Amino acid sequence: MADEFAGALCERVVIEAWVAARDDAGADVGHWQAGPERLAAIEPDGAGRGDGEARRSRRRWRVTLRQPVAVGLTSRLRWDGLLLVVLAMEPDPRRRDRIMLRCEAREA
């Protein structure tokens, strides 16, 4: 099973972190800082809406990365011309050495 996962890690993503900063007037001048490039398994994460959910117009993706990785809710991923904004993260229920991110695509 480990070999299957290693083969699924076929997409390259760049992890970007938000660096908060303020200028002398107190205005937000933060920026995105590119971090490491990692291999990931990326799959579509459903479409349309579920019961009780509002309609979504942006595509959602499930991204699985091998641990340890410095990623959080203030991170985003660059992949295939898209920005994947991290909406949620949780340990992969099948294997604890992985983390599963639920992301929403934005145009880069």
N, CA, C and O atoms as a GROMACS GRO file, in nm:
protein
  432
    1MET      N    1   0.082  -0.119   0.000
    1MET     CA    2   0.000   0.000   0.000
    1MET      C    3   0.086   0.126   0.000
    1MET      O    4   0.048   0.227  -0.059
    2ALA      N    5   0.202   0.122   0.064
    2ALA     CA    6   0.290   0.237   0.066
    2ALA      C    7   0.337   0.271  -0.074
    2ALA      O    8   0.350   0.389  -0.108
    3ASP      N    9   0.363   0.168  -0.158
    3ASP     CA   10   0.406   0.193  -0.295
    3ASP      C   11   0.296   0.260  -0.375
    3ASP      O   12   0.324   0.344  -0.460
    4GLU      N   13   0.170   0.224  -0.349
    4GLU     CA   14   0.059   0.288  -0.418
    4GLU      C   15   0.056   0.437  -0.388
    4GLU      O   16   0.034   0.518  -0.478
    5PHE      N   17   0.078   0.474  -0.263
    5PHE     CA   18   0.077   0.614  -0.225
    5PHE      C   19   0.194   0.687  -0.288
    5PHE      O   20   0.179   0.798  -0.339
    6ALA      N   21   0.312   0.626  -0.285
    6ALA     CA   22   0.429   0.690  -0.344
    6ALA      C   23   0.404   0.718  -0.492
    6ALA      O   24   0.446   0.822  -0.542
    7GLY      N   25   0.338   0.629  -0.561
    7GLY     CA   26   0.305   0.650  -0.702
    7GLY      C   27   0.201   0.758  -0.722
    7GLY      O   28   0.198   0.822  -0.828
    8ALA      N   29   0.115   0.780  -0.622
    8ALA     CA   30   0.012   0.884  -0.632
    8ALA      C   31   0.070   1.024  -0.611
    8ALA      O   32   0.009   1.124  -0.649
    9LEU      N   33   0.188   1.031  -0.550
    9LEU     CA   34   0.253   1.161  -0.529
    9LEU      C   35   0.320   1.205  -0.659
    9LEU      O   36   0.443   1.202  -0.672
   10CYS      N   37   0.239   1.245  -0.754
   10CYS     CA   38   0.294   1.274  -0.887
   10CYS      C   39   0.276   1.420  -0.927
   10CYS      O   40   0.316   1.459  -1.037
   11GLU      N   41   0.218   1.500  -0.842
   11GLU     CA   42   0.197   1.642  -0.873
   11GLU      C   43   0.292   1.726  -0.788
   11GLU      O   44   0.310   1.701  -0.669
   12ARG      N   45   0.352   1.826  -0.850
   12ARG     CA   46   0.440   1.916  -0.778
   12ARG      C   47   0.362   2.040  -0.736
   12ARG      O   48   0.297   2.104  -0.818
   13VAL      N   49   0.370   2.073  -0.608
   13VAL     CA   50   0.305   2.193  -0.556
   13VAL      C   51   0.410   2.276  -0.482
   13VAL      O   52   0.503   2.223  -0.423
   14VAL      N   53   0.391   2.407  -0.487
   14VAL     CA   54   0.476   2.498  -0.410
   14VAL      C   55   0.390   2.551  -0.297
   14VAL      O   56   0.281   2.604  -0.320
   15ILE      N   57   0.438   2.536  -0.176
   15ILE     CA   58   0.366   2.583  -0.058
   15ILE      C   59   0.406   2.728  -0.033
   15ILE      O   60   0.524   2.760  -0.021
   16GLU      N   61   0.306   2.817  -0.026
   16GLU     CA   62   0.330   2.957   0.003
   16GLU      C   63   0.268   2.992   0.137
   16GLU      O   64   0.160   2.944   0.171
   17ALA      N   65   0.338   3.075   0.214
   17ALA     CA   66   0.289   3.117   0.346
   17ALA      C   67   0.267   3.267   0.346
   17ALA      O   68   0.343   3.342   0.285
   18TRP      N   69   0.162   3.311   0.414
   18TRP     CA   70   0.134   3.454   0.427
   18TRP      C   71   0.224   3.513   0.535
   18TRP      O   72   0.228   3.463   0.648
   19VAL      N   73   0.296   3.617   0.500
   19VAL     CA   74   0.382   3.688   0.594
   19VAL      C   75   0.315   3.821   0.625
   19VAL      O   76   0.315   3.911   0.541
   20ALA      N   77   0.258   3.832   0.742
   20ALA     CA   78   0.188   3.954   0.781
   20ALA      C   79   0.287   4.065   0.812
   20ALA      O   80   0.391   4.041   0.874
   21ALA      N   81   0.255   4.186   0.769
   21ALA     CA   82   0.340   4.302   0.796
   21ALA      C   83   0.254   4.428   0.787
   21ALA      O   84   0.152   4.432   0.717
   22ARG      N   85   0.296   4.529   0.857
   22ARG     CA   86   0.229   4.659   0.856
   22ARG      C   87   0.332   4.767   0.825
   22ARG      O   88   0.448   4.758   0.865
   23ASP      N   89   0.287   4.870   0.752
   23ASP     CA   90   0.377   4.983   0.728
   23ASP      C   91   0.363   5.083   0.843
   23ASP      O   92   0.291   5.057   0.939
   24ASP      N   93   0.432   5.198   0.833
   24ASP     CA   94   0.431   5.297   0.941
   24ASP      C   95   0.292   5.353   0.968
   24ASP      O   96   0.263   5.396   1.080
   25ALA      N   97   0.205   5.354   0.868
   25ALA     CA   98   0.069   5.406   0.884
   25ALA      C   99  -0.027   5.298   0.934
   25ALA      O  100  -0.144   5.327   0.959
   26GLY      N  101   0.021   5.176   0.948
   26GLY     CA  102  -0.063   5.067   0.996
   26GLY      C  103  -0.135   4.990   0.887
   26GLY      O  104  -0.214   4.901   0.917
   27ALA      N  105  -0.108   5.024   0.762
   27ALA     CA  106  -0.171   4.953   0.651
   27ALA      C  107  -0.110   4.814   0.633
   27ALA      O  108   0.009   4.794   0.659
   28ASP      N  109  -0.191   4.721   0.590
   28ASP     CA  110  -0.145   4.584   0.569
   28ASP      C  111  -0.058   4.579   0.443
   28ASP      O  112  -0.105   4.608   0.333
   29VAL      N  113   0.066   4.542   0.459
   29VAL     CA  114   0.159   4.528   0.346
   29VAL      C  115   0.217   4.387   0.344
   29VAL      O  116   0.329   4.365   0.296
   30GLY      N  117   0.141   4.292   0.397
   30GLY     CA  118   0.187   4.153   0.398
   30GLY      C  119   0.201   4.099   0.257
   30GLY      O  120   0.155   4.159   0.160
   31HIS      N  121   0.266   3.985   0.247
   31HIS     CA  122   0.290   3.926   0.116
   31HIS      C  123   0.298   3.774   0.127
   31HIS      O  124   0.316   3.719   0.235
   32TRP      N  125   0.283   3.709   0.013
   32TRP     CA  126   0.297   3.564   0.006
   32TRP      C  127   0.443   3.531  -0.020
   32TRP      O  128   0.506   3.586  -0.110
   33GLN      N  129   0.496   3.441   0.060
   33GLN     CA  130   0.635   3.398   0.045
   33GLN      C  131   0.639   3.253   0.001
   33GLN      O  132   0.583   3.165   0.066
   34ALA      N  133   0.706   3.230  -0.111
   34ALA     CA  134   0.717   3.094  -0.163
   34ALA      C  135   0.803   3.010  -0.070
   34ALA      O  136   0.906   3.055  -0.020
   35GLY      N  137   0.758   2.889  -0.048
   35GLY     CA  138   0.830   2.796   0.037
   35GLY      C  139   0.875   2.675  -0.044
   35GLY      O  140   0.906   2.687  -0.162
   36PRO      N  141   0.879   2.561   0.020
   36PRO     CA  142   0.931   2.441  -0.047
   36PRO      C  143   0.836   2.387  -0.154
   36PRO      O  144   0.714   2.407  -0.148
   37GLU      N  145   0.894   2.319  -0.248
   37GLU     CA  146   0.815   2.244  -0.347
   37GLU      C  147   0.802   2.102  -0.294
   37GLU      O  148   0.900   2.042  -0.251
   38ARG      N  149   0.681   2.050  -0.298
   38ARG     CA  150   0.656   1.914  -0.247
   38ARG      C  151   0.580   1.834  -0.350
   38ARG      O  152   0.513   1.890  -0.437
   39LEU      N  153   0.589   1.703  -0.339
   39LEU     CA  154   0.508   1.614  -0.421
   39LEU      C  155   0.377   1.588  -0.348
   39LEU      O  156   0.375   1.572  -0.226
   40ALA      N  157   0.269   1.584  -0.424
   40ALA     CA  158   0.137   1.569  -0.364
   40ALA      C  159   0.049   1.480  -0.450
   40ALA      O  160   0.071   1.464  -0.570
   41ALA      N  161  -0.051   1.422  -0.385
   41ALA     CA  162  -0.159   1.351  -0.456
   41ALA      C  163  -0.277   1.448  -0.456
   41ALA      O  164  -0.319   1.494  -0.350
   42ILE      N  165  -0.330   1.478  -0.574
   42ILE     CA  166  -0.438   1.577  -0.584
   42ILE      C  167  -0.556   1.513  -0.656
   42ILE      O  168  -0.542   1.454  -0.763
   43GLU      N  169  -0.674   1.525  -0.593
   43GLU     CA  170  -0.797   1.469  -0.650
   43GLU      C  171  -0.908   1.572  -0.639
   43GLU      O  172  -0.908   1.653  -0.546
   44PRO      N  173  -1.004   1.570  -0.732
   44PRO     CA  174  -1.121   1.656  -0.716
   44PRO      C  175  -1.194   1.621  -0.587
   44PRO      O  176  -1.201   1.504  -0.549
   45ASP      N  177  -1.249   1.721  -0.522
   45ASP     CA  178  -1.318   1.700  -0.394
   45ASP      C  179  -1.466   1.732  -0.408
   45ASP      O  180  -1.520   1.819  -0.340
   46GLY      N  181  -1.530   1.660  -0.498
   46GLY     CA  182  -1.674   1.676  -0.515
   46GLY      C  183  -1.709   1.801  -0.593
   46GLY      O  184  -1.625   1.888  -0.616
   47ALA      N  185  -1.833   1.808  -0.631
   47ALA     CA  186  -1.882   1.923  -0.705
   47ALA      C  187  -2.024   1.950  -0.661
   47ALA      O  188  -2.086   1.868  -0.594
   48GLY      N  189  -2.074   2.065  -0.699
   48GLY     CA  190  -2.211   2.098  -0.664
   48GLY      C  191  -2.222   2.129  -0.517
   48GLY      O  192  -2.133   2.190  -0.458
   49ARG      N  193  -2.334   2.087  -0.455
   49ARG     CA  194  -2.353   2.117  -0.314
   49ARG      C  195  -2.413   1.999  -0.243
   49ARG      O  196  -2.483   1.917  -0.303
   50GLY      N  197  -2.386   1.991  -0.117
   50GLY     CA  198  -2.444   1.887  -0.033
   50GLY      C  199  -2.567   1.940   0.038
   50GLY      O  200  -2.604   2.056   0.019
   51ASP      N  201  -2.629   1.859   0.118
   51ASP     CA  202  -2.746   1.903   0.194
   51ASP      C  203  -2.706   2.017   0.288
   51ASP      O  204  -2.609   2.007   0.362
   52GLY      N  205  -2.782   2.124   0.282
   52GLY     CA  206  -2.758   2.236   0.371
   52GLY      C  207  -2.642   2.325   0.333
   52GLY      O  208  -2.608   2.416   0.408
   53GLU      N  209  -2.580   2.302   0.220
   53GLU     CA  210  -2.467   2.384   0.178
   53GLU      C  211  -2.511   2.483   0.072
   53GLU      O  212  -2.601   2.456  -0.008
   54ALA      N  213  -2.446   2.597   0.071
   54ALA     CA  214  -2.469   2.694  -0.035
   54ALA      C  215  -2.400   2.647  -0.162
   54ALA      O  216  -2.306   2.566  -0.157
   55ARG      N  217  -2.446   2.696  -0.274
   55ARG     CA  218  -2.380   2.661  -0.400
   55ARG      C  219  -2.239   2.717  -0.404
   55ARG      O  220  -2.212   2.825  -0.350
   56ARG      N  221  -2.150   2.643  -0.467
   56ARG     CA  222  -2.012   2.688  -0.481
   56ARG      C  223  -1.982   2.702  -0.629
   56ARG      O  224  -2.026   2.621  -0.711
   57SER      N  225  -1.909   2.804  -0.662
   57SER     CA  226  -1.872   2.821  -0.801
   57SER      C  227  -1.727   2.784  -0.826
   57SER      O  228  -1.686   2.763  -0.941
   58ARG      N  229  -1.648   2.775  -0.720
   58ARG     CA  230  -1.507   2.741  -0.736
   58ARG      C  231  -1.487   2.592  -0.715
   58ARG      O  232  -1.556   2.529  -0.635
   59ARG      N  233  -1.394   2.538  -0.789
   59ARG     CA  234  -1.362   2.395  -0.782
   59ARG      C  235  -1.288   2.366  -0.654
   59ARG      O  236  -1.202   2.444  -0.612
   60ARG      N  237  -1.319   2.254  -0.592
   60ARG     CA  238  -1.250   2.213  -0.470
   60ARG      C  239  -1.165   2.090  -0.497
   60ARG      O  240  -1.199   2.006  -0.581
   61TRP      N  241  -1.054   2.081  -0.424
   61TRP     CA  242  -0.957   1.973  -0.442
   61TRP      C  243  -0.919   1.915  -0.308
   61TRP      O  244  -0.918   1.985  -0.206
   62ARG      N  245  -0.887   1.786  -0.307
   62ARG     CA  246  -0.831   1.719  -0.190
   62ARG      C  247  -0.684   1.692  -0.220
   62ARG      O  248  -0.651   1.624  -0.316
   63VAL      N  249  -0.597   1.747  -0.137
   63VAL     CA  250  -0.453   1.737  -0.157
   63VAL      C  251  -0.395   1.657  -0.040
   63VAL      O  252  -0.418   1.690   0.076
   64THR      N  253  -0.320   1.553  -0.072
   64THR     CA  254  -0.256   1.471   0.031
   64THR      C  255  -0.105   1.488   0.020
   64THR      O  256  -0.047   1.471  -0.087
   65LEU      N  257  -0.044   1.522   0.133
   65LEU     CA  258   0.101   1.541   0.141
   65LEU      C  259   0.158   1.449   0.248
   65LEU      O  260   0.089   1.409   0.342
   66ARG      N  261   0.283   1.416   0.231
   66ARG     CA  262   0.353   1.336   0.332
   66ARG      C  263   0.399   1.428   0.445
   66ARG      O  264   0.448   1.538   0.420
   67GLN      N  265   0.383   1.383   0.570
   67GLN     CA  266   0.427   1.458   0.688
   67GLN      C  267   0.578   1.442   0.704
   67GLN      O  268   0.630   1.343   0.653
   68PRO      N  269   0.650   1.527   0.766
   68PRO     CA  270   0.609   1.656   0.818
   68PRO      C  271   0.610   1.760   0.707
   68PRO      O  272   0.691   1.753   0.614
   69VAL      N  273   0.520   1.855   0.717
   69VAL     CA  274   0.511   1.964   0.620
   69VAL      C  275   0.461   2.088   0.691
   69VAL      O  276   0.370   2.081   0.774
   70ALA      N  277   0.520   2.200   0.659
   70ALA     CA  278   0.480   2.327   0.721
   70ALA      C  279   0.369   2.388   0.636
   70ALA      O  280   0.396   2.463   0.542
   71VAL      N  281   0.246   2.356   0.670
   71VAL     CA  282   0.130   2.409   0.598
   71VAL      C  283   0.020   2.434   0.700
   71VAL      O  284   0.007   2.361   0.798
   72GLY      N  285  -0.058   2.539   0.676
   72GLY     CA  286  -0.165   2.573   0.769
   72GLY      C  287  -0.278   2.646   0.697
   72GLY      O  288  -0.279   2.655   0.574
   73LEU      N  289  -0.370   2.698   0.774
   73LEU     CA  290  -0.483   2.768   0.716
   73LEU      C  291  -0.445   2.903   0.657
   73LEU      O  292  -0.524   2.965   0.586
   74THR      N  293  -0.325   2.949   0.686
   74THR     CA  294  -0.275   3.073   0.624
   74THR      C  295  -0.178   3.041   0.510
   74THR      O  296  -0.095   3.123   0.474
   75SER      N  297  -0.190   2.922   0.456
   75SER     CA  298  -0.106   2.879   0.344
   75SER      C  299  -0.190   2.868   0.217
   75SER      O  300  -0.312   2.863   0.221
   76ARG      N  301  -0.121   2.863   0.108
   76ARG     CA  302  -0.184   2.831  -0.019
   76ARG      C  303  -0.083   2.752  -0.101
   76ARG      O  304   0.037   2.756  -0.074
   77LEU      N  305  -0.132   2.680  -0.200
   77LEU     CA  306  -0.047   2.597  -0.285
   77LEU      C  307  -0.056   2.648  -0.428
   77LEU      O  308  -0.164   2.687  -0.473
   78ARG      N  309   0.055   2.647  -0.498
   78ARG     CA  310   0.056   2.676  -0.641
   78ARG      C  311   0.068   2.542  -0.713
   78ARG      O  312   0.159   2.463  -0.688
   79TRP      N  313  -0.029   2.520  -0.802
   79TRP     CA  314  -0.030   2.393  -0.876
   79TRP      C  315  -0.094   2.413  -1.012
   79TRP      O  316  -0.207   2.461  -1.022
   80ASP      N  317  -0.024   2.377  -1.114
   80ASP     CA  318  -0.078   2.371  -1.250
   80ASP      C  319  -0.150   2.501  -1.290
   80ASP      O  320  -0.257   2.496  -1.350
   81GLY      N  321  -0.091   2.614  -1.257
   81GLY     CA  322  -0.149   2.743  -1.294
   81GLY      C  323  -0.261   2.789  -1.203
   81GLY      O  324  -0.323   2.892  -1.229
   82LEU      N  325  -0.288   2.715  -1.097
   82LEU     CA  326  -0.394   2.751  -1.002
   82LEU      C  327  -0.334   2.782  -0.866
   82LEU      O  328  -0.226   2.735  -0.831
   83LEU      N  329  -0.407   2.862  -0.791
   83LEU     CA  330  -0.378   2.879  -0.649
   83LEU      C  331  -0.480   2.796  -0.574
   83LEU      O  332  -0.600   2.811  -0.596
   84LEU      N  333  -0.434   2.710  -0.487
   84LEU     CA  334  -0.523   2.630  -0.405
   84LEU      C  335  -0.519   2.686  -0.263
   84LEU      O  336  -0.419   2.672  -0.192
   85VAL      N  337  -0.627   2.748  -0.222
   85VAL     CA  338  -0.638   2.809  -0.090
   85VAL      C  339  -0.680   2.701   0.008
   85VAL      O  340  -0.780   2.632  -0.014
   86VAL      N  341  -0.606   2.686   0.117
   86VAL     CA  342  -0.635   2.582   0.216
   86VAL      C  343  -0.757   2.623   0.298
   86VAL      O  344  -0.758   2.727   0.363
   87LEU      N  345  -0.861   2.539   0.294
   87LEU     CA  346  -0.983   2.561   0.370
   87LEU      C  347  -0.985   2.479   0.499
   87LEU      O  348  -1.039   2.523   0.600
   88ALA      N  349  -0.927   2.359   0.494
   88ALA     CA  350  -0.927   2.270   0.610
   88ALA      C  351  -0.809   2.174   0.597
   88ALA      O  352  -0.761   2.147   0.487
   89MET      N  353  -0.764   2.124   0.711
   89MET     CA  354  -0.658   2.025   0.713
   89MET      C  355  -0.685   1.925   0.823
   89MET      O  356  -0.736   1.960   0.929
   90GLU      N  357  -0.650   1.800   0.796
   90GLU     CA  358  -0.670   1.694   0.894
   90GLU      C  359  -0.576   1.580   0.863
   90GLU      O  360  -0.536   1.562   0.748
   91PRO      N  361  -0.541   1.503   0.964
   91PRO     CA  362  -0.459   1.385   0.936
   91PRO      C  363  -0.537   1.291   0.844
   91PRO      O  364  -0.659   1.278   0.857
   92ASP      N  365  -0.467   1.227   0.754
   92ASP     CA  366  -0.534   1.129   0.666
   92ASP      C  367  -0.581   1.014   0.754
   92ASP      O  368  -0.500   0.955   0.825
   93PRO      N  369  -0.710   0.981   0.751
   93PRO     CA  370  -0.759   0.876   0.839
   93PRO      C  371  -0.704   0.737   0.807
   93PRO      O  372  -0.709   0.647   0.891
   94ARG      N  373  -0.651   0.720   0.687
   94ARG     CA  374  -0.596   0.588   0.649
   94ARG      C  375  -0.454   0.570   0.697
   94ARG      O  376  -0.414   0.459   0.733
   95ARG      N  377  -0.376   0.678   0.697
   95ARG     CA  378  -0.234   0.670   0.735
   95ARG      C  379  -0.196   0.797   0.810
   95ARG      O  380  -0.221   0.907   0.760
   96ARG      N  381  -0.136   0.786   0.926
   96ARG     CA  382  -0.102   0.902   1.007
   96ARG      C  383   0.022   0.976   0.960
   96ARG      O  384   0.052   1.085   1.011
   97ASP      N  385   0.096   0.919   0.865
   97ASP     CA  386   0.214   0.989   0.815
   97ASP      C  387   0.180   1.084   0.700
   97ASP      O  388   0.269   1.134   0.632
   98ARG      N  389   0.050   1.109   0.680
   98ARG     CA  390   0.004   1.196   0.573
   98ARG      C  391  -0.090   1.301   0.629
   98ARG      O  392  -0.152   1.282   0.734
   99ILE      N  393  -0.100   1.411   0.559
   99ILE     CA  394  -0.197   1.513   0.595
   99ILE      C  395  -0.283   1.540   0.473
   99ILE      O  396  -0.235   1.545   0.360
  100MET      N  397  -0.411   1.557   0.497
  100MET     CA  398  -0.505   1.580   0.389
  100MET      C  399  -0.556   1.724   0.398
  100MET      O  400  -0.604   1.767   0.503
  101LEU      N  401  -0.546   1.797   0.290
  101LEU     CA  402  -0.592   1.935   0.283
  101LEU      C  403  -0.714   1.942   0.192
  101LEU      O  404  -0.720   1.874   0.089
  102ARG      N  405  -0.810   2.020   0.231
  102ARG     CA  406  -0.923   2.050   0.143
  102ARG      C  407  -0.901   2.193   0.097
  102ARG      O  408  -0.889   2.285   0.178
  103CYS      N  409  -0.895   2.211  -0.034
  103CYS     CA  410  -0.858   2.339  -0.093
  103CYS      C  411  -0.960   2.386  -0.195
  103CYS      O  412  -1.036   2.307  -0.250
  104GLU      N  413  -0.959   2.515  -0.218
  104GLU     CA  414  -1.045   2.575  -0.319
  104GLU      C  415  -0.956   2.643  -0.422
  104GLU      O  416  -0.862   2.714  -0.386
  105ALA      N  417  -0.986   2.623  -0.549
  105ALA     CA  418  -0.904   2.677  -0.656
  105ALA      C  419  -0.937   2.823  -0.682
  105ALA      O  420  -1.053   2.864  -0.678
  106ARG      N  421  -0.834   2.899  -0.706
  106ARG     CA  422  -0.845   3.039  -0.749
  106ARG      C  423  -0.751   3.056  -0.868
  106ARG      O  424  -0.653   2.982  -0.881
  107GLU      N  425  -0.780   3.150  -0.952
  107GLU     CA  426  -0.692   3.177  -1.065
  107GLU      C  427  -0.562   3.241  -1.015
  107GLU      O  428  -0.564   3.326  -0.927
  108ALA      N  429  -0.451   3.198  -1.072
  108ALA     CA  430  -0.320   3.252  -1.030
  108ALA      C  431  -0.293   3.386  -1.093
  108ALA      O  432  -0.188   3.445  -1.069
   0.00000   0.00000   0.00000
